[in-house]
Amino acid sequence: MKHRTLLASAICSGILSLAPLSVCGQALQPGSDWLSDLSHRITLNGYAQAGYAYQDQEQAETSDFNLKRTLLWARAEITDRWSFLFMVDFNSEVQEFYTDYRVSPGKALSVRVGQFKNSFSLENPLSPSSLELIDVCSQPVTYMAGCGSDPLLGKQFGRDIGMKLYGELFDGHLAYELGLMNGQGINCRDGNRDKDVIAKIDVRPVQGLRLVASGQKGRGHAVGTAAWNPDISVGDNYTRDRYSVGAELKVGAYCPTKYKEARPISLRGEWLEGKDGKVKSRGAYLTAGVPVVDALDAVASFDWFDRNKEMRYDQTNATIGLQYWYYKKCRLQLQYTHTWRQFDSDYNNIQAQVQIAF
């Protein structure tokens, strides 16, 4: 960690020492306000989520305050086509670092290289700061996109290292993404020579409606074992395929920069299936957010996931709750979840969370 800090300091010092000489490839004359130019090209954003959770699992009852995320990211507009982003979670580790280059004059074709959220599913690319659930993604997305509940892949926060082509066509009515990824997750080298291909098609026929299909074809390298998949051992290379189909509908006024003042009715659902080695899994979710009065929303979600279709290793969650937007992207959340498990006892979960964002 000490060596990383010294290296980062050295890099920053070098950049600052060169900055007065040139900005974005343009030489600056003595007396030029290079710092003002640089500040207009760099934006900082961040958010933190902290709260309280009580869970009454049999023989594993928990009650604690928690700090789930403290993210800060910087985006630099190097030119009107070329940008760079760096994101770190102070509660965890470096999450994203990538560069984007817009190849076409419009939005038809761009390329991204680095570490970023993979494109699989409708829900995974969305920010936890905007998703309705305190637990963020549904069970099947969390597992299949690599957000944390798959012991074979390990906790990868839905991110991976690689490159992708993406863009929008037909005045934004069709969006696409095609990625070539390691398939191993963040901040580590690939465990095998095979690369994963991830593709997504996002059709937007009318304003507020998205129809999304995505798929992933690849090979995993197991870093752990799973009780529902006994044929795969640590170090094994195995088939890791996924696909999903889903839709999102937003009805009413919507303004991303003034979410408290203009919030839509939101409805999102998806069906997902996967294959790890010989084991097939499947799941689905439906999540809704409805403005009630002023800045108060009602939230409801239902999701189901079966990790092994042959063993019926399935779990179902039902969540209801409220969230209050007290300032733009800042909110208070309160949610109750009941969980049914075929392979173990049922339990209840009560969570509260505060979100601060800028």
Order of alpha helices (4+ residues) and beta strands (2+ residues): alpha-beta-beta-alpha-beta-beta-beta-beta-beta-alpha-beta-beta-beta-beta-beta-beta-beta-beta-beta-beta-beta-beta
